[in-house]
Amino acid sequence: MQEQERLSNPALFGYGVAVAPVMYSYVLILIMYMKYAAEDLGASTAAVGTVFLVAKIWDAVTDPMVGNLSDRTRSRWGRRRPWLYASAPLLAVFSVMLWMPPDSLAGGALIAWIAVAVFGFYTAYTVFEVPHLSLGAELAFASNERNRIFATRQFLKTMGLFVAGYVGSTVVEDGGRDATHIMAVVVAGVTLALVTSGVRLLPPERQDFQGRGGENPFQAVRDVLANRHARLLLLVIFIDAIGAGGIGVLTPFVLDYVVGRSDLLGEMLAINMGATVLAIPFWLWIGRRFEKRRLMLIAMCGSAIGYGTITLVSEGAWEVIAVSGLIAGFSSSCPNVLGYTLKSEIVDVDEHTTGERKEGAYFAGWSFVNKLAAGIMIGLVGWALEWSGFDGQADVQTEVVRNTMIVLMGGFPLVCYLIGAVLFLRFDLSEAEHARIRADLDARNAAAAT
């Protein structure tokens, strides 16, 4: 089976390269937009944080809707491709809107423009992300091949994050509005080109999966929640994402107002992304020798230590940020390489129970709780900065403001990841059990084909 399902290198590249420009925009908005809105646009951090939070609540509608609709889509291109092609122009338009509001807008009118752009961008992101992850789970059934598929996705995704962290953040931080506007237009064009060309490199989708998605979206959601493996993972992902959700937003604030080295933002983000990339072959290699669920547990503890290191930061101590980025970046590669294979195996468990292929419903659920948690934290960060007395026009912030930043970026993630690790101890879908289920499904499908 592994030989039959092995994807060609061009197909692997096509699957991964499509995500690179999307993640560039996604992470740059996450890291830099609140600071850009406060300092360059003059918007309230509390108002911007609220917009991001409400946009994540909107995902409660869009994620399961897109997941179920893509599961049920019938076309000559397959179930997922039409959604991926449709997402590219939407991502391009709304990302340009975010970074290029008219100069005449201020106050409530500016917040309204930002709200439309944020809602539009995150809806477009869902239209891309849920079908793209679902397609990855469908490209192969063998565990090692799935690891290879998602490792390639993680590598090229991280390349997008790396460029966003090192180049994009520098443009926004130092280039001013004009340079940011040029960047936004260029990235929009690259998104259109890479998403469409990357999807075209993929092999045809499995025709036998068409018509096997859950017909009732509410039943699909119930099936996800009834799956005890999926239900536990939803809880763990939510708790971990709550912890990490504010880190990207807070990094430029902490470097600027606590460490006093805003000039090192690109370098610190590059260290984190570099560690993430370098860890990919390690997790891919070790994933062939040890159970994924045990490695995931180790990675959660590593993330807790990495993010918790931030509590030691002080003025001038940029080395603490660097060490934190190394440990957290290395650890975070595991769920992005092995974790998606684990999720794909949970979808196989659902097929064994229901006879349906609902990758869209499952990946929509995991995507939603991750984005909701991140939205909650971005909202909390915005409110906490406002309440602690943050002034976007001041060069120096009070001790209360600085301590608020450190607790939200270091102490809170440490606690959340430790709680998530304790809960994940209960995850009991072993690789042996999945192999038994997969063999049974293969036998069923072979019998149905004869």
N, C-alpha and C positions, 0 to 999 in steps of 0.2 A: 504493500500500500504506500509506503513512504517513497519508493521509487516512482510509482505511478503519479503521486500527487506533488512531486517535487517541482516547484515553480522555477522557471528560467530566471536568470539574473535580470534581464530587461523587465520582466513582469514584476519582480521584487522591487526594482528601482521605481517602476511606474507607481506601484502601490504606495511606496514611501514618499516619493518626491511630491505627490499631490498634497501631502499634509504640511510640508515645510513652510510655504508662504502663509497658510492659514494659521499655523501656530505662531509665526512671526507677528502677525497682527494681534492675535489673541493675547500673547504674553506681553507685548508692548503696551497694549491697553491696560492690562492687569497691573503692570509695574509702574508705568509712567503717567497714566491718564489723570489720576486724581491730583498729582503734583502739578502737572501741566495745566489742568483746569483751574487749580487754586492760584498758581503763580502767574501764568500767562494769559488766562482767560478771565481771571477775577471771580471765579465761581466759588460758592460755599462748599467746603468739604462735606458738611453734613448733608447738603442737598444732593451732591454728586453720589455720596455713599448710599443715600436712600434710593436714587435712581437705579444703581447697580443691584441693590437688594430686591427691589420690586421686579426688575428684569429677570432675576433668578427665580422669583416666584412664578413669573410668566412661563418659565420653563416647565412648570408642573403641567401646563397645557400642551406646549409644543413638543416636548421630548416624547411622551407616550404617543402623541398623535402622529409625529413623523415616524417613530419606530413601528407603530402598527400599520400605517399606510405603506411604508416601504416593504414591510413583510408581505403585504397583500398586492403590491404593484405587479402588473403583468405588462410586459412590453418585449419587443424583439431584442432589446438591449439587456434585459434581465430585470431584477427587482431593484437593484441599488444604483445603477449607472444614471438613470434619469434624474435622480435626486442630486447626485454629485455634480452633474453638468449644470443643473439649475442653481446650485449653491454659489458657483464661482462669480457670476455678475452681481449677485446680492451681496456677497462679502466685499467685493470691490467698492460698490456704491456706498454702503453704510460705513465702511472704515474711512473713506474719504470724508464723509459727512462729519464723523467724530472729530477728526483732526483739523477740519477746515470750516468751522462755523463762520458766518459773515461777521466782519469786524463791528458792524453796527449793533449786534445783539448784546444785551446785558441783562442782569437780573433774572426775572421770571422767564423772559423770552429766550435767554441763553439756556436756562435749565430745560425748557421745553424742547429746544433743538437737540440738546444732548440726550434727552430722554428718548426721542424718536430714533436717534442714531444708535443708541445703546440697545434699545429693544430690537431694532432692525438687524444690527450686527449679530446679536446673540441668537436671534431666530435663524438667521442665515448660517450661523455656526452649527446649530442643531441640524439643519438640513444637510450639512456636510458630515459632521462628526458621527452621528448615529448610523447612517448607512455605510460610512467608510469603515467603521469598526465592525459592523455586522458583516460586511463583505470579507474582511480579513478572516473572520471565523469560518466563513464558507469556502475559502480557497483551498483548505486542506483539513483532514481529520486527524492525521498523525500528530502526536504531541510534539515531537522534535521539529517537524515542519512548521507547525503553528508557532513554536518558539522562534524559528528562523524568520517567519513572516513578520511577527510583531517586533522582533529585534531590529529588522531593517526599518520598519516604521519608526521605531524609537530613535534610531540613529539619524535618519533624515529629519524627523521632527525636531530632534535636539539641535541639528544644524540650523534650523529656522529659529529656534530659541536662542542659540548662540549669537547669531547675527543680530537678532532683536536686542539681546542683552548688551552686546558690545558696541554695535554700530547704531542701532535704532535709539537706544537710551541716550547715547552721546549726542545724536542729532537733536533730540527733544530737549535735553538738558542744556546744551550749549549753543545750538544753532538758531534758536528763536523760532518764531511762527513761520517765517518764510521758508526756512530750511525744512521745517516739519511738513509744510504743505507740499513741497517738492517730493519729499520722501513718501508721503501718503499716495500721491498719484503714481509714482514708480511702483510701489508695492501693489497697488490695485492692478496694474498691468501685468506684473509678474504672477499674481494670483490667478488671473484669467488664463494665462499661458500654461502654467505648471499643472493646475488642476485638470484642465481639459486634456493636455498632452499626456499626463501621467495615467489618467483613466484609460486612454486609448491603448496603452501598452499592456493592459491586463488581459488575461485569457477570458473566453466567454464564461458567463455565469452558468451555474448548474440549472438546466431547464427543469429538472425533476423537483426543484425547490419551489418553483412557481405554483401558486395555488395552495401551498401548504402553510402559509402564515395564518395566525389566528384571525378568524373572520369577525369576531366580536372584540373590540378593543378593551372593553371592561373585563371580559373574561381573560384576555391576555394579561392584563394587570393582575387579576386575581391569581392566575397561574404563576406569575413571577413571585408574588407574595406567599403563595402556598409552597413554593420550593424552598425548603429549609436552608439549603446551601446559599441560594441567592439572597434569602432574607437576612442571614447573618452577615453576608458580605456587604449588603446595602448598609447595615448599621455600622460596620467597621469603616467603610469608605466615608460615610457621613462624618463620623467622629474624627478620623484622620484629616479629612478635608477642612473641617472646622478649624483644626489646629493650624494647618498650613495655609489657609485661605487668605490671611492677611500679610503673609511674609513678602510676597512680591510687591504689594503696595507699599509696605513699610520700609523696604530696603533702601530706596533713595532718601527717605526721610531720616533714617537712622544714620546713614553715612554722612548726610549733610549736617544734621543738627545735634547728633550725639558724638560721632567720631570726628566730625569736622573735616572730612576728606571726600567731599562730593565729586572731586576729580577722579576718584578711583571706582566710580560706579561701574563703568564698563569692564574694568579689570576684575572686580569682585564677581560680577555676573558671569564673566568668561571662565573664571575658576570653577564656579558651580556647574556650568554647562560642560566644561571640559571634563570634570570628574564624572558627569553623567555619561558622556560619550565613551570614555575610557572603561567604564564599568560594564558596558553592554557585552563585550565578548566574554568577560568574566562570568556574568550571570548566565549567559548562553552556555558556556562550558560547564559550569557547576550544576546547571539545571539538568544536564544529562546524567548526573551522578547522584543527586539527592532529590528528595521530594520537594515539589514546588511550594507546598503549604509550609514546610519547615523553613525554607529559604525566605519566604514572605515574612514570617514571624521575625527572623533575624533582621531583615531589612527594616521592619517597623521600629525595632529597638535602636537600630542605627540612626534612623531618622530622628527619633526622640533625642538621642545624644547630640546629633548634629545641630538641630534647631535649638536645643536647650543651651548649647554653648553660647548663644547670643546673650544670655543673662550676664555673662562676664564682661561684656563690652563696656568701654569707657572712652573718654576723649583721647583721640590719637591711636587707639588700639585697633587699627584696621586688620591686624593679624588675626584677631578673634573672628572677624567676618570671613576671612579667607579660610580658616580652619573649619568653621561651620559650613561654609559652602562646599568644601571638599567632602566632608563626611556625609552631609545631607544629599549632595549630588550623587555620590557613589551609591548610597542606599536607595534613593528614589528610582534608580534604573531598574531595580528588581520588579516592582509591580508593573512597570511599563514594558518589560520584556516577558516575564513569566506570568504576571497577573492576568494579562489578557488571554493567555492560553488557559489558565484556570477558569476564567469566565466562560470561554468557549466550551469547556468541558461541562460546565453547569448547564449550558444550553443543550448539550447532548443528553443530559439527564432529563431535561424537560421533554425532549423528543421521545425518549424511552417511555415516558409516562403518558404523554398526550398524543403522540404521533404527528405533531406539528413542528415546523421549524420557525421559531420566533426570535431569531437573533436581534431583530430590531427592537422588540419589546424589552428584552433583557438589557441590551446595551443602552437603551433609552433610560431604563431605571437607574443603572449605575451612573450614567452621565448626569441625570437629573440630580441625584443626591449629592454628587460631587460639585456641580455648579451651584446648587442651592446653598450648600455649606460655604462655598467661596463667597457667594453673594451676601450671606449673613455676616461673614467676617469683614468683607469690604464695607458693608454698612456700619458694622460695629466700630471699625477703624475710623471711618469718617466722623461718626458721632463722638467717639472717645477723644479724637483730636480737637473737635469743636468744643466739647465740654471742658477739656483740660486747659483750654486757653490758647490753642495754636493760632498763630498769626502768620499767614502766608506771605505777608509783606515785610516781616521782621527777619533780620539776619540771625538773631539769637533767640532761642526759646527758653521758657522757664524749666526748672528742674522737674516740675510736675509733668510737663509735656514730654520731656525726655524719658522719664521713668515709665510713662504710659506707653511710649513706643517700644521700650525694651521688654516690658512685660508681655505685650501683645505679640511681639516678634519672637521671643525666646521662651518665656515661662509657660505661656498658654499652649504652644505646640508640644512642648515636652510632656505636659500632663495628658493632652489628647492622644498622642501617639502611644503612650504607655497604657492608657485605657483601651485603645484599639487593639494593642498586642494581647492584652489579657483576654479580651473577648474572642480574638481570633484563635485562641487555644482550643475553642470548641469546634472549629471547622474540621470535619471528618471525612470529606470526600477524598479518599486516597487514590493514588495513581493505579493501583491494582483494581479498585472498584470501578474506576472509569474505564479501564481496559476491558473489563467484563461487560460493561454496558455498551461500549463501542462495538465489541465483537457481536453482541446480540443485535444491535442496530444494523450492522453490515449484513448479517444473515437475513434479517427481515427484508432489507432493501433488495438483496440479491433474489430472494424468493418472489418479491413483488414484481421484479423486472422480467421474470421468466414466464 
